Amino acid sequence: MTMLSPIQVRDISIRQLRQNCSTCSLRELCLPIGLNPEEMRELDSLITQGRPVKRGDGLYRAGEPFRSLFAVRVGFFKSSVISEDGREQVTGFHMSGELMGMDAISSDVHTCDAIALEDSEVCELPFAEIENLAREVPALQHHLYKVMSREIVRDHGVMLLLGNMKAEERLAAFLLNLSQRFALRGYSATSFHLRMTREEIGSYLGLKLETVSRILSRFQDQGLIKVQNRLIEIINHEGIKKILSTCQD
């Protein structure tokens, strides 16, 4: 599989990626394979493809009624909530091939904001229609269950980050997670741009901005990574993994 550099990824025109689900290169990540052609056509007919979301714009906001799930086609999003004192708490980052909006299924109301961190594009999946089709297509229903389970596992991972890990371990785990997710999409696992700010990383990991910056600098001094603005190059993958088990105060 040919790896794409972050620059190459950004150079791909969104218009070039507009295609239906049956031929989309991300279908294995956000939608099931194995549907027969007729079932795939039914699914295609329900999904609105190629909805653009400009950097800084909200895909949906906390308190808005829930109508659709969204598959990230191109770009990067953050989900966040606003605390009672007005501070933003980042609850997740979402990239191509991932579904957003499942937090609202139980209450029919979105519980967080979803904000584009760069010019992005999503596919809209109207939930009521998808749910009806899933009752008739077992493969689709099974896949929806798997996606929901994956989100639960991811939430548990965040709880472990915030509950049991020291600051260096949290940031090491965060970088490794991004690396794995980029690799799954055919991009470089060792060189990638951070779409989020260091302040947003800190909010997500429960760390102060100064702590994030200090640890990144320490990782660079130790020869684990190379940092150039938002470009991260992982030089010593195993060294970062080792931090997760050997980090000390």
C-alpha positions as CSV (number, residue, x, y, z in Angstrom):
1,M,0.0,0.0,0.0
2,T,1.4,3.4,-1.0
3,M,1.7,5.8,1.9
4,L,0.6,9.4,1.4
5,S,2.4,12.2,3.1
6,P,0.4,14.8,5.0
7,I,1.1,17.3,2.2
8,Q,-0.2,14.9,-0.5
9,V,-3.3,14.2,1.6
10,R,-4.1,17.9,1.8
11,D,-3.5,18.4,-1.9
12,I,-6.2,15.9,-2.8
13,S,-9.2,17.8,-4.1
14,I,-12.4,17.3,-2.2
15,R,-14.2,17.2,-5.5
16,Q,-12.2,14.2,-6.6
17,L,-13.4,12.3,-3.6
18,R,-17.1,12.7,-4.3
19,Q,-18.4,9.3,-5.1
20,N,-21.0,6.9,-3.9
21,C,-20.6,4.5,-1.0
22,S,-20.1,1.4,-3.1
23,T,-16.8,2.8,-4.6
24,C,-15.6,4.9,-1.6
25,S,-12.2,3.9,-0.4
26,L,-13.3,4.5,3.2
27,R,-16.3,2.2,3.1
28,E,-14.6,-0.5,5.2
29,L,-14.0,2.0,8.0
30,C,-17.4,3.7,8.2
31,L,-19.8,1.3,6.4
32,P,-20.0,-2.5,6.0
33,I,-18.7,-4.5,3.1
34,G,-20.6,-7.6,1.9
35,L,-23.8,-5.9,0.9
36,N,-25.3,-7.1,-2.3
37,P,-25.6,-4.6,-5.2
38,E,-29.3,-3.9,-4.5
39,E,-28.7,-3.3,-0.8
40,M,-25.8,-1.0,-1.6
41,R,-28.0,1.0,-3.9
42,E,-30.6,1.4,-1.2
43,L,-27.9,2.6,1.2
44,D,-26.5,5.0,-1.4
45,S,-29.9,6.5,-2.0
46,L,-30.3,7.4,1.7
47,I,-26.9,9.0,2.2
48,T,-26.2,12.6,1.3
49,Q,-22.6,12.8,0.2
50,G,-20.1,15.6,-0.1
51,R,-21.5,18.1,2.5
52,P,-18.7,20.6,3.0
53,V,-17.9,22.0,6.5
54,K,-15.5,25.0,6.6
55,R,-12.8,25.2,9.2
56,G,-14.2,26.5,12.5
57,D,-17.8,25.8,11.5
58,G,-20.0,23.5,13.6
59,L,-21.4,20.3,12.1
60,Y,-23.9,20.2,14.9
61,R,-24.2,21.9,18.3
62,A,-25.1,20.6,21.8
63,G,-28.9,20.8,22.3
64,E,-29.8,20.5,18.6
65,P,-32.2,17.7,17.7
66,F,-30.7,14.5,16.5
67,R,-31.6,13.5,13.0
68,S,-28.4,12.0,11.4
69,L,-25.1,10.4,11.9
70,F,-22.2,11.8,10.0
71,A,-19.2,9.9,8.4
72,V,-16.1,12.1,8.1
73,R,-15.1,11.9,4.4
74,V,-12.3,14.4,4.4
75,G,-10.8,16.5,7.2
76,F,-10.7,16.5,10.9
77,F,-13.2,17.4,13.7
78,K,-13.2,17.9,17.4
79,S,-16.1,17.2,19.7
80,S,-16.4,19.3,22.8
81,V,-18.7,20.5,25.6
82,I,-18.9,23.8,27.4
83,S,-18.7,23.6,31.2
84,E,-20.8,25.7,33.5
85,D,-18.0,28.2,33.9
86,G,-17.8,28.6,30.1
87,R,-14.6,26.6,29.5
88,E,-14.4,24.2,26.6
89,Q,-13.7,20.5,27.3
90,V,-12.6,18.6,24.3
91,T,-14.0,15.1,24.3
92,G,-12.7,13.6,21.1
93,F,-11.0,14.0,17.7
94,H,-12.5,12.5,14.6
95,M,-10.9,11.8,11.2
96,S,-11.8,10.3,7.8
97,G,-13.8,7.1,8.0
98,E,-15.2,7.7,11.5
99,L,-18.8,8.2,12.4
100,M,-20.0,11.1,14.5
101,G,-23.2,11.8,16.3
102,M,-23.9,8.5,18.1
103,D,-23.9,10.3,21.5
104,A,-27.4,11.6,20.6
105,I,-29.1,8.3,19.8
106,S,-30.4,7.7,23.3
107,S,-31.7,11.2,24.0
108,D,-32.5,12.4,20.4
109,V,-30.5,15.5,21.3
110,H,-26.8,16.2,20.6
111,T,-24.8,16.4,23.8
112,C,-21.7,18.1,22.4
113,D,-20.5,20.4,19.6
114,A,-18.7,19.0,16.6
115,I,-16.3,21.6,15.1
116,A,-14.2,21.3,11.9
117,L,-10.5,21.7,12.6
118,E,-9.8,22.1,8.8
119,D,-11.9,22.4,5.7
120,S,-13.8,19.1,5.7
121,E,-16.5,17.0,4.1
122,V,-19.0,14.6,5.6
123,C,-21.6,12.1,4.4
124,E,-24.9,12.5,6.2
125,L,-26.7,9.3,7.2
126,P,-30.4,10.0,8.3
127,F,-30.7,7.8,11.3
128,A,-34.4,6.8,11.1
129,E,-34.0,5.7,7.5
130,I,-30.7,3.9,8.2
131,E,-32.3,2.2,11.2
132,N,-35.3,1.0,9.1
133,L,-32.9,-0.4,6.4
134,A,-30.8,-2.1,9.0
135,R,-33.8,-4.1,10.2
136,E,-34.0,-5.5,6.7
137,V,-30.3,-6.0,6.1
138,P,-28.6,-8.0,8.9
139,A,-25.1,-7.1,7.7
140,L,-25.8,-3.4,8.1
141,Q,-27.4,-3.9,11.5
142,H,-24.4,-5.9,12.7
143,H,-22.0,-3.3,11.5
144,L,-23.9,-0.5,13.3
145,Y,-23.6,-2.5,16.5
146,K,-19.8,-3.0,15.9
147,V,-19.4,0.8,15.3
148,M,-21.2,1.6,18.5
149,S,-19.1,-0.9,20.4
150,R,-16.0,0.6,19.0
151,E,-17.0,4.0,20.3
152,I,-17.6,2.6,23.8
153,V,-14.2,1.0,23.7
154,R,-12.7,4.3,22.6
155,D,-14.4,6.1,25.5
156,H,-13.0,3.5,27.9
157,G,-9.6,4.3,26.5
158,V,-10.0,8.0,27.3
159,M,-11.1,7.1,30.8
160,L,-7.8,5.1,31.3
161,L,-5.8,8.1,29.9
162,L,-7.4,10.5,32.4
163,G,-7.6,8.2,35.3
164,N,-4.5,6.1,35.5
165,M,-1.7,7.6,33.4
166,K,0.8,10.2,34.2
167,A,1.2,13.3,32.0
168,E,4.0,11.8,29.8
169,E,2.1,8.6,29.4
170,R,-1.0,10.4,28.3
171,L,0.8,12.3,25.6
172,A,2.7,9.2,24.4
173,A,-0.5,7.2,24.2
174,F,-2.2,10.1,22.3
175,L,0.6,10.2,19.7
176,L,0.6,6.4,19.3
177,N,-3.2,6.4,18.8
178,L,-3.0,9.1,16.1
179,S,-0.2,7.1,14.4
180,Q,-2.3,3.9,14.3
181,R,-5.4,5.7,13.0
182,F,-3.4,7.4,10.2
183,A,-1.8,4.1,9.3
184,L,-5.2,2.4,9.1
185,R,-6.2,4.9,6.4
186,G,-3.1,4.4,4.3
187,Y,-1.2,7.5,5.5
188,S,2.2,7.7,7.1
189,A,2.3,6.4,10.7
190,T,5.5,8.3,11.5
191,S,4.9,11.8,10.0
192,F,1.7,13.7,10.3
193,H,0.3,17.1,11.0
194,L,-1.6,17.8,14.3
195,R,-4.9,19.4,13.2
196,M,-5.6,20.4,16.7
197,T,-3.8,23.0,18.9
198,R,-1.7,22.1,21.9
199,E,-4.4,23.7,24.0
200,E,-7.0,21.4,22.5
201,I,-4.7,18.4,23.1
202,G,-4.3,19.5,26.7
203,S,-8.1,19.9,27.2
204,Y,-8.6,16.4,25.8
205,L,-5.9,14.8,28.0
206,G,-6.6,16.8,31.1
207,L,-3.3,18.6,30.9
208,K,-2.3,22.3,30.9
209,L,-1.1,23.9,27.7
210,E,2.4,24.4,29.2
211,T,2.6,20.8,30.2
212,V,1.8,19.6,26.7
213,S,4.5,21.9,25.2
214,R,7.0,20.9,27.8
215,I,6.6,17.2,27.2
216,L,6.7,17.5,23.5
217,S,10.0,19.4,23.8
218,R,11.3,16.7,26.2
219,F,10.3,13.9,23.8
220,Q,12.2,15.8,21.1
221,D,15.3,16.2,23.3
222,Q,15.2,12.5,24.0
223,G,15.3,11.7,20.3
224,L,11.8,10.2,20.3
225,I,10.1,12.7,18.0
226,K,10.9,15.7,15.8
227,V,8.5,18.7,16.1
228,Q,8.2,21.4,13.5
229,N,5.2,23.6,14.4
230,R,2.3,21.1,14.0
231,L,4.3,18.5,12.0
232,I,5.2,15.5,14.2
233,E,7.8,13.0,13.0
234,I,8.0,9.9,15.2
235,I,11.7,8.8,15.2
236,N,11.7,6.2,17.9
237,H,8.3,4.3,17.9
238,E,9.4,1.7,20.5
239,G,10.8,4.4,22.7
240,I,7.4,6.1,22.9
241,K,5.8,2.7,23.6
242,K,8.2,2.1,26.5
243,I,7.1,5.3,28.2
244,L,3.7,3.8,28.8
245,S,5.2,1.2,31.1
246,T,8.2,3.0,32.6
247,C,7.2,6.6,33.1
248,Q,8.1,7.9,36.5
249,D,7.2,11.1,38.3
